[in-house]
Amino acid sequence: MKKILLLVVSLTLVFTLIACNRDVEPEDRSLETLENWVAGFTLPTQISDLETLPSNYEEASITWVSSEESVIENTGVINYPRTYEGSVDVNLTATFTYNEHVLTKDFTVTVEVKPLVTNIREIPFENLANEYIVEAGELEIFYLNNEAIPYVNIESFIQLLAGAIVVDELDILVEDNVVTIVYEGTYEDEDDPENNEDYYYILTADFNHNTVTVNRFGFFSAISESTQTDFGMNLYTIDYIYNATDPVVFELSNYGMELVREYDDYLMPFHLANLFFTGSMFDVYYNHDKIYGIDTYQIYSSNNTSVVNKLQNSALNTEDIPMELKELTYNYLAFTFDHFFGIKIATDIESYYDVLEPNRDDYLGTNKQHYEQIGRFTNRLDDLHTSHIMSGYYNLSGVIVPSLSFATMGPRTRDFYNAYTLLGSGNCSFQTGRVRYFEDQGIAVVTVSGFTTATPDAFKNALIAIEEKGTIDTVVIDLSCNTGGIIGTMLQTIGFMTDEPIAYHSLNAGDASSSSTYIGTENEAFDFEWYVLVSPVTYSAGNLMTSIVKDMGIATVIGNQPSGGASSITTNILPSGAIIIMSSPLVLANQSYESIEFGVPVDIQMDNADINNHLTVVNRIVQNQG
């Protein structure tokens, strides 16, 4: 009995001890632990390589309050000062939280500047252009963050281009992180000073907001120097009317491009500088080894092989295109076609990103995918003024840019080539100045196949010969196979048809401004009744001549509506080195300021097959004269 009693007492004692222990909580040491962590946490007094401040330490979370949120955000993200700003002292308060305990600790740190430029190369410049005399030189090219995108100092870039643009007449001002380029003066009328016209163009590159602004889109062409060839020979301005609009702001951030200030260098991506500061018909081409000056006339020529070979010859010929350069090319394509493509105003396209996006992977793919996709893009635009000239200077192994074919043509382009095929053995085989006489009807037909520097004299000589016949009172100018050419020589040609000021109307797709220029010529007009014969092959300057003579009542238009072509051409050099020709923002218009992009309605309609038979054309004119 004693043993049993003792066992019961023992069990009772154990149970009591366990119960007592469960009622006593362990001592809370979490505050002491947090205090130790906070004491041990440090920051470097000089910050030069961190991306963000830590958000935790041991098991405690950390939040921050910064005295300079533009440098160190309250999220802990560090934005290093630019080189021109200098290092910045920042007071920080760190709040540490662990369980229910909260402690703070203050720090003062110096955030050092972090240069963006990681390489500077001095690259030789050689001018290949025929129409502009620009001296050889060198240009510093800046590279950021060890990437391949070339940047230039804006002022140095402009100074290099003396001879292509009016460098000595440009005022370059720098203030508050904004670069301003001003071109102002007076167009003087030597015969009548009362007709003097002041001009004022201004471009601002705002490095604070990453924007470029122009008061007039005409800035980009106005700064051009004169070409060596006088395409405006025998022409003079009688009057000029300009209908202004609001300034245009280019939001570069929307297109993944950035203006960068490094110390006292105000840097812009090379290809953006080329777009903004080289004038209307001159460009500079970067291929890593050299910078070349070229003009639109030579690169658009069918004899451009030697120039293309030079541009493509580079130490990078065996290399892949760096991803950042492919991305920039993709963005730059969207930018240039959104703001500098004359056809955009005739479409419902809000942004060319919408056109490019379905093939984005190709633009960012292999060299072959990238360059070939650029070619496909130009072919699909259905614009005869837009074409692919060349791929770039990176590895072109296996690259076959698809040529334009009936399968890939848009409807406008297809109509043009169908008509050209039909007229090819007839009207399109004749050269400018050829005359066919239909003396029984008192009619002569003069072919004007295009507008070159030789066209005005050839046309004049043909008219002299017709006049000497003494039997002709009606002249038909055959533009049915005229695909355009130089606007200046086209205007000279009209000068043989009228002594009245020639009214030349245009729109600017970049800023929606419009203008009218009234032009005189030194040519003496011939006294004939005039007709102009057109077809879907009639294009560009041929289309403009048709519009002018119809608006002014100089001639009756007979044939089939021209294919159109309302824009002059411009060169678009892409960051990966590909070159395309595209319709520029300068859009030709009729007297109502309506684009003539889709052609000019005729007064007397004829089928293409009948257009190809001059006798049929003459008989229709006789019927019209009634």
BAFIKE-681940 format. One record per residue (C-alpha): x, y, z. Coordinates in steps of 0.2 Angstrom, whole numbers, plus 5000, padded with zeros to 4 digits. Layout:
XYZ;...
REM end
This chain:
500050005000;501450125004;502250104987;500650134978;500350294988;502150354984;501850334965;500250434965;501150574974;502550574962;501350584947;500450734955;502050824957;502550804939;500950864933;500951014944;502751064938;502151054920;500651154923;501651284931;502851294917;501551324904;500851474913;502551564912;502851654895;504751654889;505551834890;505351934873;507051984866;506452044849;506752224853;508452184859;508752084843;508152234832;509252354842;510752244838;510252234819;510052424818;511652454827;512552334815;511752404799;512852534789;512852624772;514352684763;514652864765;514952884746;513752794734;514452754717;513852584711;512252534720;510652534710;509452534725;509552544744;509252384754;507452344758;507852224772;509252174784;509252014793;507451984797;506952164798;506152264784;506752434779;505852584772;506652754767;506352934768;507553044757;507953224758;508353224739;506953114731;507653164713;509253074718;508752934730;506852904729;505852854745;505752684736;507652664738;507952684719;509552784716;509652904701;511452954699;511753144696;512353184678;514053244676;513653424675;512653424691;514053364702;513953244717;512453264729;512353244748;510753154754;510053144771;509152974774;508052904787;507952714788;506452644797;506752464803;505252354807;505352184816;503852104824;502852244832;504452344835;505052494825;506652584826;507452724815;509152774810;509852924801;511252924788;512053054777;512752994761;513553074745;512953004729;514353024716;514053064698;514052924686;514552964668;513552894655;514852904641;515952754641;516852784625;517352924613;517952894596;518553024583;517952964566;518553034549;517253124538;517353114519;516053204508;515453094493;514053214488;514053294471;512853434474;513653504490;515453544494;515953504512;517653494518;518453334525;518553324544;518353224559;516853204572;516853144589;515652994592;515052964609;514452794615;513452774631;513452624644;514552524633;513252514619;513352534600;512252684598;513252834591;512853004599;513553174593;513853344601;512453444592;513553604589;515053504583;513953404571;513253564564;514953644562;515553494552;514153524539;514753694532;514353694514;512853574515;511853694527;512053884531;513153854546;513754034547;511954104548;511353994562;511454054580;511653914593;511253964611;511353854627;510453904643;509653804657;509953634648;509053694632;510053704616;509153834604;509653844585;508954004577;508954044558;508254214554;508454354541;507554434526;507254374509;507654524499;506854574483;508154674473;506754744461;505554794474;506154814493;504254824498;504154634494;505554594506;505054444517;505654414535;505954234540;506154164558;506553974561;506953904578;507253734585;507453694603;508153534610;507553534628;508653414639;507553434654;506053364646;506853264632;505953354618;506353444602;505253584596;505153684580;504153834577;503953794558;504253624550;505053714536;506653734548;507253564541;507353624523;507653804526;509353784533;509953694517;511353774506;511153794488;511553644477;512953654464;511653634450;510553784449;508853684448;507953854449;508853934434;507754064425;506554064440;506154204452;504854224466;503554354463;502554324479;502454204494;500954164505;501254064521;499854004532;500653964549;500153834562;500653794579;502453734584;502753554583;503453464598;504353294596;504153184612;505753084610;505352974626;503852904616;505052834604;506352764615;507652904611;508553014623;509453184623;510953164635;512053304643;513753244648;514853374656;514653524644;514253404629;512453414623;512253244615;510953184602;510853014594;511853024577;510352974566;509153104574;510453234572;510553184553;508753204552;508653374560;510153464555;510753414537;509453504526;508353434514;509453344501;511053304510;511453164523;512853094533;513052904534;513952824549;514652644547;515752634562;517352664552;516952824543;515652954541;515152994523;514253144516;512953094502;511553184493;509853114489;510153134470;511653014470;510952884482;509352884472;510252864455;510252704446;512152724446;512452724464;513352554466;515052634470;514352744483;513352604491;514952494491;515852624500;514552654513;514352464517;516252434518;516552424537;517452324550;515752264556;515352174540;515552004549;514652054565;512852034571;511852194574;511852234593;510052224600;510052404606;510352454588;508952344581;507752414595;508252594590;507952554572;506252494575;505852654586;506652764573;505652694559;504052734569;504652904573;505152954555;503552884547;502452964561;503153134558;504153144541;503153034529;502053144518;500753004514;500252984532;499053134531;498153034517;497952874528;496952834544;498552774552;498752854570;500552784572;501652674562;501952574577;500352494573;501052444556;502752384563;502152294578;501552134570;503252104563;504252164578;505052004581;505852004564;506552184567;507352124583;507851954575;509351904565;510252014553;509351924539;507651944547;507952124552;508552194535;507352094525;505852154535;506352334532;506252294513;504552214515;503952364525;504352484511;503652374498;501952364507;501752554508;501052564490;501952724487;503052744472;504052884480;504552754494;505852624490;507252514498;508952574492;510152464503;510452364518;511652414532;513552374535;513352234547;513452044541;512352024526;512651844523;511051764517;510151934516;509051944501;507852094502;506252054493;506052154477;504452234472;503352114463;501552104457;501151994471;501752114484;501152274475;499752384482;498352434470;499052604466;500752534461;499952394451;498952514441;500552614437;501452464431;500052394421;499852564412;501752574409;501752394402;500352444390;501252614385;502952544385;503052504366;502152664362;502252834371;503452774383;504752744370;504852924365;506053054372;505853234377;505753344362;505053224350;503653304339;502253224329;501353334317;499553314312;499453464301;497753424293;497053454311;498253594315;498953494330;500653444336;501153324350;502753354360;503353224371;504053274388;504653104396;505353184412;506053334420;507953344419;509053494417;508953474398;507053474397;506753664396;507953684381;507253524372;505453584375;505853764369;506753694353;505253584349;504053734351;505153844339;505153704326;503253694328;503053884327;504153884311;502953764303;501653894302;500253764302;499953724320;498853814332;498653674345;500053594355;499753434365;501153404378;501253214381;501553184399;500753004398;502452924402;503153064413;503652994430;504253164436;505953234440;506553414445;505153534450;506253684445;506453624427;504553584427;504153754431;505353824418;504353714406;502753794411;503553964408;503453924389;501653904390;501154064400;501754234405;500654234420;501454204437;501554014440;500553964456;501353834466;500453764481;500953654495;500553574512;501753524525;501253354533;502353384548;501353534555;499853554543;500453724537;500153774519;500953894507;500753974489;502254034479;502054134463;503454114452;504054204436;505154144423;506354224411;505554114397;504454194383;502854104381;502254034365;500554074358;499653904356;498053824362;498753694375;498253514379;499153404392;499053214389;499153104405;498952924410;499152824426;501052824422;501053014425;501753044442;502653164454;503253324445;502153264429;500653254441;501053434448;501253504431;499553434427;498753514442;499553684439;499053704421;497253644425;497053764440;497753914430;496653874415;498253864404;497853694397;496453564395;496953394402;496553234392;496853054395;496652944411;496953014429;498853014434;499352894448;499853054458;501353074469;501153234479;502753234489;504553264485;505753124491;506953124505;508253004511;507952904527;509552824535;509152704548;510252664564;510652494558;511352564541;509852524529;509352664518;507652694511;506952834500;505252904506;503953034503;504453194512;503253304522;503253434508;501553384500;501053464483;499253534482;498053614471;497353794473;496153734487;497653664497;497053484494;498353354492;498653294474;499353124480;498053024471;498153114455;497153254446;495553224437;495553244418;494453354408;494253234394;494253044398;495152914388;495652734390;497452684392;497452594375;496852754366;498052864375;499452764366;498752814349;499152994346;497952994331;496552944342;497053074355;497053214341;495353154335;494653174352;495353354353;494653394337;492953334343;493153444359;493553594349;491953564339;
REM end
